[in-house]
Amino acid sequence: MKTERHWWNGNRTVRGRRDVYIRTDGESWEVEARAGGDAGRSKIHQCPGRQSAEILARAWMDEQSRWQVVAL
């Protein structure tokens, strides 16, 4: 799977960091929401297409954080 988009909430602490990824292999799409950095917990949800993946990713990003795009 190739990461198409990656956002993080700007919090540098392990407890506070949140990341959201959109990935695809060209046919299937998935969104991962991760809490706690690389060693943290994550949820992965399969999506039928890019548009639904983007909608889900936005839904997983709460309004209270200042989400930033991570350069790939």
PQR file with spaces between the fields and no chain letter, atoms N, CA, C, O and H, PARSE charges and radii, in Angstrom:
ATOM       1  N    MET     1       0.830   -1.176    0.000 -0.4000 1.5000
ATOM       2  CA   MET     1       0.000    0.000    0.000 -0.0000 2.0000
ATOM       3  C    MET     1       0.880    1.247    0.000  0.5500 1.7000
ATOM       4  O    MET     1       1.879    1.314    0.716 -0.5500 1.4000
ATOM       5  N    LYS     2       0.509    2.206   -0.788 -0.4000 1.5000
ATOM       6  CA   LYS     2       1.217    3.483   -0.865 -0.0000 2.0000
ATOM       7  C    LYS     2       0.430    4.524   -0.073  0.5500 1.7000
ATOM       8  O    LYS     2      -0.791    4.612   -0.199 -0.5500 1.4000
ATOM       9  H    LYS     2      -0.302    2.152   -1.369  0.4000 1.0000
ATOM      10  N    THR     3       1.124    5.306    0.735 -0.4000 1.5000
ATOM      11  CA   THR     3       0.469    6.376    1.476 -0.0000 2.0000
ATOM      12  C    THR     3       0.209    7.537    0.533  0.5500 1.7000
ATOM      13  O    THR     3       1.141    8.110   -0.031 -0.5500 1.4000
ATOM      14  H    THR     3       2.116    5.236    0.837  0.4000 1.0000
ATOM      15  N    GLU     4      -1.070    7.884    0.364 -0.4000 1.5000
ATOM      16  CA   GLU     4      -1.472    9.002   -0.491 -0.0000 2.0000
ATOM      17  C    GLU     4      -1.509   10.312    0.274  0.5500 1.7000
ATOM      18  O    GLU     4      -1.101   11.350   -0.247 -0.5500 1.4000
ATOM      19  H    GLU     4      -1.827    7.419    0.822  0.4000 1.0000
ATOM      20  N    ARG     5      -1.998   10.270    1.516 -0.4000 1.5000
ATOM      21  CA   ARG     5      -2.112   11.465    2.354 -0.0000 2.0000
ATOM      22  C    ARG     5      -1.755   11.089    3.788  0.5500 1.7000
ATOM      23  O    ARG     5      -1.984    9.958    4.217 -0.5500 1.4000
ATOM      24  H    ARG     5      -2.329    9.426    1.939  0.4000 1.0000
ATOM      25  N    HIS     6      -1.196   12.040    4.521 -0.4000 1.5000
ATOM      26  CA   HIS     6      -0.853   11.822    5.929 -0.0000 2.0000
ATOM      27  C    HIS     6      -1.009   13.157    6.639  0.5500 1.7000
ATOM      28  O    HIS     6      -0.474   14.172    6.194 -0.5500 1.4000
ATOM      29  H    HIS     6      -1.010   12.959    4.172  0.4000 1.0000
ATOM      30  N    TRP     7      -1.740   13.151    7.742 -0.4000 1.5000
ATOM      31  CA   TRP     7      -1.909   14.328    8.581 -0.0000 2.0000
ATOM      32  C    TRP     7      -1.499   13.962   10.002  0.5500 1.7000
ATOM      33  O    TRP     7      -1.574   12.799   10.397 -0.5500 1.4000
ATOM      34  H    TRP     7      -2.174   12.326    8.104  0.4000 1.0000
ATOM      35  N    TRP     8      -1.064   14.963   10.770 -0.4000 1.5000
ATOM      36  CA   TRP     8      -0.856   14.764   12.207 -0.0000 2.0000
ATOM      37  C    TRP     8      -1.383   15.993   12.921  0.5500 1.7000
ATOM      38  O    TRP     8      -1.499   17.066   12.329 -0.5500 1.4000
ATOM      39  H    TRP     8      -1.002   15.908   10.449  0.4000 1.0000
ATOM      40  N    ASN     9      -1.701   15.829   14.199 -0.4000 1.5000
ATOM      41  CA   ASN     9      -2.378   16.887   14.942 -0.0000 2.0000
ATOM      42  C    ASN     9      -1.440   17.933   15.535  0.5500 1.7000
ATOM      43  O    ASN     9      -1.906   18.837   16.228 -0.5500 1.4000
ATOM      44  H    ASN     9      -1.607   14.958   14.680  0.4000 1.0000
ATOM      45  N    GLY    10      -0.155   17.844   15.290 -0.4000 1.5000
ATOM      46  CA   GLY    10       0.784   18.848   15.755 -0.0000 2.0000
ATOM      47  C    GLY    10       1.236   18.674   17.197  0.5500 1.7000
ATOM      48  O    GLY    10       2.030   19.474   17.693 -0.5500 1.4000
ATOM      49  H    GLY    10       0.223   17.110   14.726  0.4000 1.0000
ATOM      50  N    ASN    11       0.749   17.652   17.874 -0.4000 1.5000
ATOM      51  CA   ASN    11       1.123   17.404   19.265 -0.0000 2.0000
ATOM      52  C    ASN    11       2.360   16.506   19.286  0.5500 1.7000
ATOM      53  O    ASN    11       2.327   15.393   18.761 -0.5500 1.4000
ATOM      54  H    ASN    11       0.104   17.002   17.471  0.4000 1.0000
ATOM      55  N    ARG    12       3.429   16.975   19.878 -0.4000 1.5000
ATOM      56  CA   ARG    12       4.704   16.226   19.869 -0.0000 2.0000
ATOM      57  C    ARG    12       4.837   15.211   20.993  0.5500 1.7000
ATOM      58  O    ARG    12       5.802   14.448   21.014 -0.5500 1.4000
ATOM      59  H    ARG    12       3.456   17.879   20.304  0.4000 1.0000
ATOM      60  N    THR    13       3.892   15.182   21.930 -0.4000 1.5000
ATOM      61  CA   THR    13       3.987   14.196   23.012 -0.0000 2.0000
ATOM      62  C    THR    13       3.460   12.852   22.540  0.5500 1.7000
ATOM      63  O    THR    13       2.575   12.790   21.687 -0.5500 1.4000
ATOM      64  H    THR    13       3.108   15.803   21.914  0.4000 1.0000
ATOM      65  N    VAL    14       4.002   11.783   23.092 -0.4000 1.5000
ATOM      66  CA   VAL    14       3.560   10.443   22.707 -0.0000 2.0000
ATOM      67  C    VAL    14       2.082   10.255   23.018  0.5500 1.7000
ATOM      68  O    VAL    14       1.340    9.707   22.202 -0.5500 1.4000
ATOM      69  H    VAL    14       4.722   11.833   23.785  0.4000 1.0000
ATOM      70  N    ARG    15       1.653   10.702   24.184 -0.4000 1.5000
ATOM      71  CA   ARG    15       0.246   10.538   24.579 -0.0000 2.0000
ATOM      72  C    ARG    15      -0.712   11.355   23.716  0.5500 1.7000
ATOM      73  O    ARG    15      -1.840   10.929   23.470 -0.5500 1.4000
ATOM      74  H    ARG    15       2.256   11.147   24.847  0.4000 1.0000
ATOM      75  N    GLY    16      -0.274   12.518   23.258 -0.4000 1.5000
ATOM      76  CA   GLY    16      -1.166   13.414   22.548 -0.0000 2.0000
ATOM      77  C    GLY    16      -1.126   13.318   21.038  0.5500 1.7000
ATOM      78  O    GLY    16      -2.020   13.828   20.363 -0.5500 1.4000
ATOM      79  H    GLY    16       0.643   12.865   23.458  0.4000 1.0000
ATOM      80  N    ARG    17      -0.098   12.670   20.494 -0.4000 1.5000
ATOM      81  CA   ARG    17       0.040   12.625   19.037 -0.0000 2.0000
ATOM      82  C    ARG    17      -1.044   11.774   18.400  0.5500 1.7000
ATOM      83  O    ARG    17      -1.388   10.699   18.893 -0.5500 1.4000
ATOM      84  H    ARG    17       0.629   12.257   21.043  0.4000 1.0000
ATOM      85  N    ARG    18      -1.579   12.280   17.285 -0.4000 1.5000
ATOM      86  CA   ARG    18      -2.559   11.564   16.477 -0.0000 2.0000
ATOM      87  C    ARG    18      -2.147   11.700   15.016  0.5500 1.7000
ATOM      88  O    ARG    18      -1.719   12.770   14.584 -0.5500 1.4000
ATOM      89  H    ARG    18      -1.300   13.153   16.884  0.4000 1.0000
ATOM      90  N    ASP    19      -2.276   10.619   14.259 -0.4000 1.5000
ATOM      91  CA   ASP    19      -1.981   10.618   12.830 -0.0000 2.0000
ATOM      92  C    ASP    19      -3.149    9.993   12.081  0.5500 1.7000
ATOM      93  O    ASP    19      -3.808    9.083   12.586 -0.5500 1.4000
ATOM      94  H    ASP    19      -2.624    9.749   14.610  0.4000 1.0000
ATOM      95  N    VAL    20      -3.399   10.485   10.881 -0.4000 1.5000
ATOM      96  CA   VAL    20      -4.403    9.897    9.996 -0.0000 2.0000
ATOM      97  C    VAL    20      -3.742    9.708    8.634  0.5500 1.7000
ATOM      98  O    VAL    20      -3.111   10.625    8.108 -0.5500 1.4000
ATOM      99  H    VAL    20      -2.864   11.224   10.471  0.4000 1.0000
ATOM     100  N    TYR    21      -3.894    8.511    8.070 -0.4000 1.5000
ATOM     101  CA   TYR    21      -3.290    8.161    6.789 -0.0000 2.0000
ATOM     102  C    TYR    21      -4.370    7.694    5.813  0.5500 1.7000
ATOM     103  O    TYR    21      -5.341    7.050    6.210 -0.5500 1.4000
ATOM     104  H    TYR    21      -4.407    7.766    8.497  0.4000 1.0000
ATOM     105  N    ILE    22      -4.193    8.024    4.541 -0.4000 1.5000
ATOM     106  CA   ILE    22      -4.971    7.411    3.464 -0.0000 2.0000
ATOM     107  C    ILE    22      -3.970    6.638    2.623  0.5500 1.7000
ATOM     108  O    ILE    22      -2.945    7.175    2.205 -0.5500 1.4000
ATOM     109  H    ILE    22      -3.405    8.547    4.218  0.4000 1.0000
ATOM     110  N    ARG    23      -4.282    5.358    2.379 -0.4000 1.5000
ATOM     111  CA   ARG    23      -3.388    4.501    1.593 -0.0000 2.0000
ATOM     112  C    ARG    23      -4.178    3.789    0.494  0.5500 1.7000
ATOM     113  O    ARG    23      -5.380    3.550    0.613 -0.5500 1.4000
ATOM     114  H    ARG    23      -5.115    4.921    2.719  0.4000 1.0000
ATOM     115  N    THR    24      -3.458    3.460   -0.575 -0.4000 1.5000
ATOM     116  CA   THR    24      -4.065    2.705   -1.665 -0.0000 2.0000
ATOM     117  C    THR    24      -3.021    1.831   -2.350  0.5500 1.7000
ATOM     118  O    THR    24      -1.823    2.112   -2.322 -0.5500 1.4000
ATOM     119  H    THR    24      -2.482    3.653   -0.672  0.4000 1.0000
ATOM     120  N    ASP    25      -3.513    0.779   -2.956 -0.4000 1.5000
ATOM     121  CA   ASP    25      -2.646   -0.046   -3.805 -0.0000 2.0000
ATOM     122  C    ASP    25      -3.047    0.121   -5.275  0.5500 1.7000
ATOM     123  O    ASP    25      -2.610   -0.638   -6.141 -0.5500 1.4000
ATOM     124  H    ASP    25      -4.486    0.551   -2.979  0.4000 1.0000
ATOM     125  N    GLY    26      -3.879    1.118   -5.535 -0.4000 1.5000
ATOM     126  CA   GLY    26      -4.361    1.366   -6.883 -0.0000 2.0000
ATOM     127  C    GLY    26      -5.760    0.817   -7.120  0.5500 1.7000
ATOM     128  O    GLY    26      -6.450    1.243   -8.046 -0.5500 1.4000
ATOM     129  H    GLY    26      -4.234    1.734   -4.832  0.4000 1.0000
ATOM     130  N    GLU    27      -6.175   -0.120   -6.291 -0.4000 1.5000
ATOM     131  CA   GLU    27      -7.509   -0.708   -6.419 -0.0000 2.0000
ATOM     132  C    GLU    27      -8.323   -0.551   -5.147  0.5500 1.7000
ATOM     133  O    GLU    27      -9.496   -0.183   -5.196 -0.5500 1.4000
ATOM     134  H    GLU    27      -5.614   -0.467   -5.539  0.4000 1.0000
ATOM     135  N    SER    28      -7.703   -0.830   -4.008 -0.4000 1.5000
ATOM     136  CA   SER    28      -8.419   -0.695   -2.736 -0.0000 2.0000
ATOM     137  C    SER    28      -7.847    0.497   -1.966  0.5500 1.7000
ATOM     138  O    SER    28      -6.712    0.923   -2.182 -0.5500 1.4000
ATOM     139  H    SER    28      -6.750   -1.129   -3.967  0.4000 1.0000
ATOM     140  N    TRP    29      -8.685    1.018   -1.055 -0.4000 1.5000
ATOM     141  CA   TRP    29      -8.326    2.190   -0.263 -0.0000 2.0000
ATOM     142  C    TRP    29      -8.529    1.879    1.202  0.5500 1.7000
ATOM     143  O    TRP    29      -9.435    1.128    1.563 -0.5500 1.4000
ATOM     144  H    TRP    29      -9.606    0.671   -0.880  0.4000 1.0000
ATOM     145  N    GLU    30      -7.680    2.460    2.062 -0.4000 1.5000
ATOM     146  CA   GLU    30      -7.856    2.317    3.496 -0.0000 2.0000
ATOM     147  C    GLU    30      -7.479    3.616    4.194  0.5500 1.7000
ATOM     148  O    GLU    30      -6.677    4.408    3.698 -0.5500 1.4000
ATOM     149  H    GLU    30      -6.944    3.071    1.769  0.4000 1.0000
ATOM     150  N    VAL    31      -8.086    3.805    5.366 -0.4000 1.5000
ATOM     151  CA   VAL    31      -7.764    4.942    6.216 -0.0000 2.0000
ATOM     152  C    VAL    31      -7.315    4.385    7.555  0.5500 1.7000
ATOM     153  O    VAL    31      -7.975    3.521    8.133 -0.5500 1.4000
ATOM     154  H    VAL    31      -8.737    3.162    5.769  0.4000 1.0000
ATOM     155  N    GLU    32      -6.186    4.886    8.045 -0.4000 1.5000
ATOM     156  CA   GLU    32      -5.696    4.490    9.359 -0.0000 2.0000
ATOM     157  C    GLU    32      -5.708    5.704   10.276  0.5500 1.7000
ATOM     158  O    GLU    32      -5.211    6.769    9.910 -0.5500 1.4000
ATOM     159  H    GLU    32      -5.649    5.587    7.576  0.4000 1.0000
ATOM     160  N    ALA    33      -6.268    5.545   11.454 -0.4000 1.5000
ATOM     161  CA   ALA    33      -6.210    6.558   12.512 -0.0000 2.0000
ATOM     162  C    ALA    33      -5.328    5.988   13.605  0.5500 1.7000
ATOM     163  O    ALA    33      -5.619    4.922   14.148 -0.5500 1.4000
ATOM     164  H    ALA    33      -6.671    4.680   11.751  0.4000 1.0000
ATOM     165  N    ARG    34      -4.246    6.694   13.933 -0.4000 1.5000
ATOM     166  CA   ARG    34      -3.280    6.199   14.915 -0.0000 2.0000
ATOM     167  C    ARG    34      -3.156    7.189   16.064  0.5500 1.7000
ATOM     168  O    ARG    34      -3.088    8.399   15.846 -0.5500 1.4000
ATOM     169  H    ARG    34      -4.010    7.559   13.492  0.4000 1.0000
ATOM     170  N    ALA    35      -3.127    6.675   17.278 -0.4000 1.5000
ATOM     171  CA   ALA    35      -2.931    7.486   18.487 -0.0000 2.0000
ATOM     172  C    ALA    35      -1.671    7.009   19.184  0.5500 1.7000
ATOM     173  O    ALA    35      -1.478    5.808   19.374 -0.5500 1.4000
ATOM     174  H    ALA    35      -3.182    5.692   17.455  0.4000 1.0000
ATOM     175  N    GLY    36      -0.807    7.951   19.567 -0.4000 1.5000
ATOM     176  CA   GLY    36       0.370    7.587   20.352 -0.0000 2.0000
ATOM     177  C    GLY    36       1.632    7.344   19.563  0.5500 1.7000
ATOM     178  O    GLY    36       2.544    6.698   20.078 -0.5500 1.4000
ATOM     179  H    GLY    36      -0.964    8.927   19.413  0.4000 1.0000
ATOM     180  N    GLY    37       1.733    7.822   18.356 -0.4000 1.5000
ATOM     181  CA   GLY    37       2.953    7.658   17.569 -0.0000 2.0000
ATOM     182  C    GLY    37       3.092    6.266   16.978  0.5500 1.7000
ATOM     183  O    GLY    37       2.122    5.510   16.912 -0.5500 1.4000
ATOM     184  H    GLY    37       0.992    8.348   17.937  0.4000 1.0000
ATOM     185  N    ASP    38       4.307    5.929   16.548 -0.4000 1.5000
ATOM     186  CA   ASP    38       4.555    4.659   15.859 -0.0000 2.0000
ATOM     187  C    ASP    38       4.187    3.424   16.677  0.5500 1.7000
ATOM     188  O    ASP    38       3.727    2.428   16.119 -0.5500 1.4000
ATOM     189  H    ASP    38       5.095    6.543   16.601  0.4000 1.0000
ATOM     190  N    ALA    39       4.381    3.481   17.976 -0.4000 1.5000
ATOM     191  CA   ALA    39       4.102    2.327   18.828 -0.0000 2.0000
ATOM     192  C    ALA    39       2.695    2.368   19.419  0.5500 1.7000
ATOM     193  O    ALA    39       2.344    1.530   20.249 -0.5500 1.4000
ATOM     194  H    ALA    39       4.754    4.291   18.429  0.4000 1.0000
ATOM     195  N    GLY    40       1.890    3.342   18.992 -0.4000 1.5000
ATOM     196  CA   GLY    40       0.558    3.512   19.562 -0.0000 2.0000
ATOM     197  C    GLY    40      -0.491    2.587   18.969  0.5500 1.7000
ATOM     198  O    GLY    40      -0.189    1.671   18.204 -0.5500 1.4000
ATOM     199  H    GLY    40       2.175    4.022   18.317  0.4000 1.0000
ATOM     200  N    ARG    41      -1.736    2.858   19.348 -0.4000 1.5000
ATOM     201  CA   ARG    41      -2.878    2.080   18.856 -0.0000 2.0000
ATOM     202  C    ARG    41      -3.348    2.645   17.522  0.5500 1.7000
ATOM     203  O    ARG    41      -3.191    3.836   17.251 -0.5500 1.4000
ATOM     204  H    ARG    41      -1.981    3.602   19.970  0.4000 1.0000
ATOM     205  N    SER    42      -3.927    1.777   16.691 -0.4000 1.5000
ATOM     206  CA   SER    42      -4.473    2.279   15.436 -0.0000 2.0000
ATOM     207  C    SER    42      -5.704    1.498   15.036  0.5500 1.7000
ATOM     208  O    SER    42      -5.912    0.353   15.440 -0.5500 1.4000
ATOM     209  H    SER    42      -4.055    0.810   16.911  0.4000 1.0000
ATOM     210  N    LYS    43      -6.520    2.165   14.220 -0.4000 1.5000
ATOM     211  CA   LYS    43      -7.691    1.544   13.606 -0.0000 2.0000
ATOM     212  C    LYS    43      -7.539    1.732   12.108  0.5500 1.7000
ATOM     213  O    LYS    43      -7.185    2.811   11.634 -0.5500 1.4000
ATOM     214  H    LYS    43      -6.351    3.095   13.893  0.4000 1.0000
ATOM     215  N    ILE    44      -7.813    0.660   11.370 -0.4000 1.5000
ATOM     216  CA   ILE    44      -7.752    0.723    9.907 -0.0000 2.0000
ATOM     217  C    ILE    44      -9.124    0.357    9.372  0.5500 1.7000
ATOM     218  O    ILE    44      -9.723   -0.642    9.773 -0.5500 1.4000
ATOM     219  H    ILE    44      -8.100   -0.216   11.755  0.4000 1.0000
ATOM     220  N    HIS    45      -9.612    1.191    8.451 -0.4000 1.5000
ATOM     221  CA   HIS    45     -10.928    0.970    7.868 -0.0000 2.0000
ATOM     222  C    HIS    45     -10.788    0.923    6.349  0.5500 1.7000
ATOM     223  O    HIS    45     -10.204    1.826    5.750 -0.5500 1.4000
ATOM     224  H    HIS    45      -9.126    2.002    8.126  0.4000 1.0000
ATOM     225  N    GLN    46     -11.317   -0.119    5.730 -0.4000 1.5000
ATOM     226  CA   GLN    46     -11.306   -0.244    4.276 -0.0000 2.0000
ATOM     227  C    GLN    46     -12.384    0.662    3.681  0.5500 1.7000
ATOM     228  O    GLN    46     -13.469    0.792    4.246 -0.5500 1.4000
ATOM     229  H    GLN    46     -11.791   -0.852    6.217  0.4000 1.0000
ATOM     230  N    CYS    47     -12.087    1.282    2.548 -0.4000 1.5000
ATOM     231  CA   CYS    47     -13.025    2.184    1.884 -0.0000 2.0000
ATOM     232  C    CYS    47     -13.186    1.767    0.422  0.5500 1.7000
ATOM     233  O    CYS    47     -12.250    1.234   -0.173 -0.5500 1.4000
ATOM     234  H    CYS    47     -11.206    1.176    2.089  0.4000 1.0000
ATOM     235  N    PRO    48     -14.368    2.007   -0.163 -0.5600 1.5000
ATOM     236  CA   PRO    48     -14.591    1.608   -1.550  0.2800 2.0000
ATOM     237  C    PRO    48     -13.893    2.499   -2.577  0.5500 1.7000
ATOM     238  O    PRO    48     -13.747    2.099   -3.732 -0.5500 1.4000
ATOM     239  N    GLY    49     -13.462    3.688   -2.185 -0.4000 1.5000
ATOM     240  CA   GLY    49     -12.807    4.580   -3.143 -0.0000 2.0000
ATOM     241  C    GLY    49     -12.147    5.754   -2.448  0.5500 1.7000
ATOM     242  O    GLY    49     -12.232    5.909   -1.229 -0.5500 1.4000
ATOM     243  H    GLY    49     -13.580    4.013   -1.246  0.4000 1.0000
ATOM     244  N    ARG    50     -11.482    6.586   -3.257 -0.4000 1.5000
ATOM     245  CA   ARG    50     -10.749    7.735   -2.725 -0.0000 2.0000
ATOM     246  C    ARG    50     -11.670    8.719   -2.001  0.5500 1.7000
ATOM     247  O    ARG    50     -11.338    9.199   -0.918 -0.5500 1.4000
ATOM     248  H    ARG    50     -11.413    6.460   -4.247  0.4000 1.0000
ATOM     249  N    GLN    51     -12.816    9.015   -2.596 -0.4000 1.5000
ATOM     250  CA   GLN    51     -13.714    9.996   -2.001 -0.0000 2.0000
ATOM     251  C    GLN    51     -14.182    9.562   -0.619  0.5500 1.7000
ATOM     252  O    GLN    51     -14.193   10.368    0.310 -0.5500 1.4000
ATOM     253  H    GLN    51     -13.086    8.625   -3.476  0.4000 1.0000
ATOM     254  N    SER    52     -14.563    8.311   -0.474 -0.4000 1.5000
ATOM     255  CA   SER    52     -15.013    7.831    0.837 -0.0000 2.0000
ATOM     256  C    SER    52     -13.852    7.801    1.837  0.5500 1.7000
ATOM     257  O    SER    52     -14.060    8.032    3.028 -0.5500 1.4000
ATOM     258  H    SER    52     -14.554    7.655   -1.229  0.4000 1.0000
ATOM     259  N    ALA    53     -12.645    7.522    1.367 -0.4000 1.5000
ATOM     260  CA   ALA    53     -11.473    7.544    2.250 -0.0000 2.0000
ATOM     261  C    ALA    53     -11.220    8.963    2.764  0.5500 1.7000
ATOM     262  O    ALA    53     -10.899    9.148    3.938 -0.5500 1.4000
ATOM     263  H    ALA    53     -12.476    7.334    0.400  0.4000 1.0000
ATOM     264  N    GLU    54     -11.362    9.958    1.897 -0.4000 1.5000
ATOM     265  CA   GLU    54     -11.154   11.346    2.308 -0.0000 2.0000
ATOM     266  C    GLU    54     -12.233   11.804    3.296  0.5500 1.7000
ATOM     267  O    GLU    54     -11.938   12.535    4.242 -0.5500 1.4000
ATOM     268  H    GLU    54     -11.623    9.808    0.943  0.4000 1.0000
ATOM     269  N    ILE    55     -13.465   11.383    3.079 -0.4000 1.5000
ATOM     270  CA   ILE    55     -14.554   11.724    4.000 -0.0000 2.0000
ATOM     271  C    ILE    55     -14.283   11.122    5.376  0.5500 1.7000
ATOM     272  O    ILE    55     -14.424   11.806    6.390 -0.5500 1.4000
ATOM     273  H    ILE    55     -13.704   10.789    2.311  0.4000 1.0000
ATOM     274  N    LEU    56     -13.899    9.855    5.416 -0.4000 1.5000
ATOM     275  CA   LEU    56     -13.608    9.199    6.693 -0.0000 2.0000
ATOM     276  C    LEU    56     -12.416    9.841    7.390  0.5500 1.7000
ATOM     277  O    LEU    56     -12.450   10.053    8.603 -0.5500 1.4000
ATOM     278  H    LEU    56     -13.785    9.300    4.592  0.4000 1.0000
ATOM     279  N    ALA    57     -11.370   10.151    6.643 -0.4000 1.5000
ATOM     280  CA   ALA    57     -10.187   10.784    7.240 -0.0000 2.0000
ATOM     281  C    ALA    57     -10.563   12.108    7.884  0.5500 1.7000
ATOM     282  O    ALA    57     -10.129   12.393    9.000 -0.5500 1.4000
ATOM     283  H    ALA    57     -11.343    9.978    5.659  0.4000 1.0000
ATOM     284  N    ARG    58     -11.358   12.917    7.206 -0.4000 1.5000
ATOM     285  CA   ARG    58     -11.788   14.199    7.780 -0.0000 2.0000
ATOM     286  C    ARG    58     -12.634   13.987    9.029  0.5500 1.7000
ATOM     287  O    ARG    58     -12.539   14.756    9.986 -0.5500 1.4000
ATOM     288  H    ARG    58     -11.711   12.685    6.299  0.4000 1.0000
ATOM     289  N    ALA    59     -13.455   12.954    9.020 -0.4000 1.5000
ATOM     290  CA   ALA    59     -14.298   12.668   10.184 -0.0000 2.0000
ATOM     291  C    ALA    59     -13.453   12.264   11.391  0.5500 1.7000
ATOM     292  O    ALA    59     -13.814   12.574   12.526 -0.5500 1.4000
ATOM     293  H    ALA    59     -13.532   12.330    8.243  0.4000 1.0000
ATOM     294  N    TRP    60     -12.329   11.574   11.159 -0.4000 1.5000
ATOM     295  CA   TRP    60     -11.477   11.132   12.251 -0.0000 2.0000
ATOM     296  C    TRP    60     -10.600   12.251   12.805  0.5500 1.7000
ATOM     297  O    TRP    60     -10.035   12.117   13.890 -0.5500 1.4000
ATOM     298  H    TRP    60     -12.036   11.322   10.236  0.4000 1.0000
ATOM     299  N    MET    61     -10.485   13.354   12.066 -0.4000 1.5000
ATOM     300  CA   MET    61      -9.695   14.488   12.552 -0.0000 2.0000
ATOM     301  C    MET    61     -10.631   15.406   13.331  0.5500 1.7000
ATOM     302  O    MET    61     -11.534   16.011   12.753 -0.5500 1.4000
ATOM     303  H    MET    61     -10.944   13.464   11.184  0.4000 1.0000
ATOM     304  N    ASP    62     -10.417   15.509   14.641 -0.4000 1.5000
ATOM     305  CA   ASP    62     -11.300   16.339   15.455 -0.0000 2.0000
ATOM     306  C    ASP    62     -11.046   17.818   15.193  0.5500 1.7000
ATOM     307  O    ASP    62      -9.987   18.201   14.696 -0.5500 1.4000
ATOM     308  H    ASP    62      -9.683   15.018   15.110  0.4000 1.0000
ATOM     309  N    GLU    63     -12.009   18.623   15.527 -0.4000 1.5000
ATOM     310  CA   GLU    63     -11.955   20.066   15.281 -0.0000 2.0000
ATOM     311  C    GLU    63     -11.037   20.804   16.257  0.5500 1.7000
ATOM     312  O    GLU    63     -10.649   21.938   15.979 -0.5500 1.4000
ATOM     313  H    GLU    63     -12.870   18.312   15.931  0.4000 1.0000
ATOM     314  N    GLN    64     -10.681   20.203   17.381 -0.4000 1.5000
ATOM     315  CA   GLN    64      -9.922   20.891   18.415 -0.0000 2.0000
ATOM     316  C    GLN    64      -8.424   20.947   18.112  0.5500 1.7000
ATOM     317  O    GLN    64      -7.719   21.784   18.676 -0.5500 1.4000
ATOM     318  H    GLN    64     -10.996   19.281   17.607  0.4000 1.0000
ATOM     319  N    SER    65      -7.936   20.097   17.256 -0.4000 1.5000
ATOM     320  CA   SER    65      -6.499   20.054   16.947 -0.0000 2.0000
ATOM     321  C    SER    65      -6.200   20.810   15.660  0.5500 1.7000
ATOM     322  O    SER    65      -7.069   20.994   14.808 -0.5500 1.4000
ATOM     323  H    SER    65      -8.508   19.417   16.797  0.4000 1.0000
ATOM     324  N    ARG    66      -4.984   21.229   15.545 -0.4000 1.5000
ATOM     325  CA   ARG    66      -4.546   21.915   14.321 -0.0000 2.0000
ATOM     326  C    ARG    66      -3.832   20.915   13.435  0.5500 1.7000
ATOM     327  O    ARG    66      -2.610   20.786   13.492 -0.5500 1.4000
ATOM     328  H    ARG    66      -4.278   21.079   16.237  0.4000 1.0000
ATOM     329  N    TRP    67      -4.585   20.216   12.625 -0.4000 1.5000
ATOM     330  CA   TRP    67      -4.037   19.171   11.782 -0.0000 2.0000
ATOM     331  C    TRP    67      -3.164   19.760   10.689  0.5500 1.7000
ATOM     332  O    TRP    67      -3.482   20.789   10.093 -0.5500 1.4000
ATOM     333  H    TRP    67      -5.578   20.321   12.578  0.4000 1.0000
ATOM     334  N    GLN    68      -2.046   19.072   10.443 -0.4000 1.5000
ATOM     335  CA   GLN    68      -1.087   19.505    9.449 -0.0000 2.0000
ATOM     336  C    GLN    68      -0.818   18.368    8.473  0.5500 1.7000
ATOM     337  O    GLN    68      -0.770   17.203    8.866 -0.5500 1.4000
ATOM     338  H    GLN    68      -1.787   18.237   10.928  0.4000 1.0000
ATOM     339  N    VAL    69      -0.645   18.707    7.209 -0.4000 1.5000
ATOM     340  CA   VAL    69      -0.289   17.715    6.204 -0.0000 2.0000
ATOM     341  C    VAL    69       1.178   17.376    6.380  0.5500 1.7000
ATOM     342  O    VAL    69       2.012   18.271    6.520 -0.5500 1.4000
ATOM     343  H    VAL    69      -0.684   19.654    6.890  0.4000 1.0000
ATOM     344  N    VAL    70       1.497   16.102    6.373 -0.4000 1.5000
ATOM     345  CA   VAL    70       2.886   15.640    6.439 -0.0000 2.0000
ATOM     346  C    VAL    70       3.347   15.374    5.014  0.5500 1.7000
ATOM     347  O    VAL    70       2.701   14.629    4.277 -0.5500 1.4000
ATOM     348  H    VAL    70       0.819   15.375    6.259  0.4000 1.0000
ATOM     349  N    ALA    71       4.459   15.978    4.626 -0.4000 1.5000
ATOM     350  CA   ALA    71       4.996   15.779    3.278 -0.0000 2.0000
ATOM     351  C    ALA    71       5.424   14.331    3.111  0.5500 1.7000
ATOM     352  O    ALA    71       6.037   13.744    4.003 -0.5500 1.4000
ATOM     353  H    ALA    71       4.984   16.583    5.224  0.4000 1.0000
ATOM     354  N    LEU    72       5.097   13.770    1.975 -0.4000 1.5000
ATOM     355  CA   LEU    72       5.451   12.369    1.710 -0.0000 2.0000
ATOM     356  C    LEU    72       6.769   12.262    0.978  0.5500 1.7000
ATOM     357  O    LEU    72       7.218   11.156    0.675 -0.5500 1.4000
ATOM     358  H    LEU    72       4.599   14.247    1.251  0.4000 1.0000
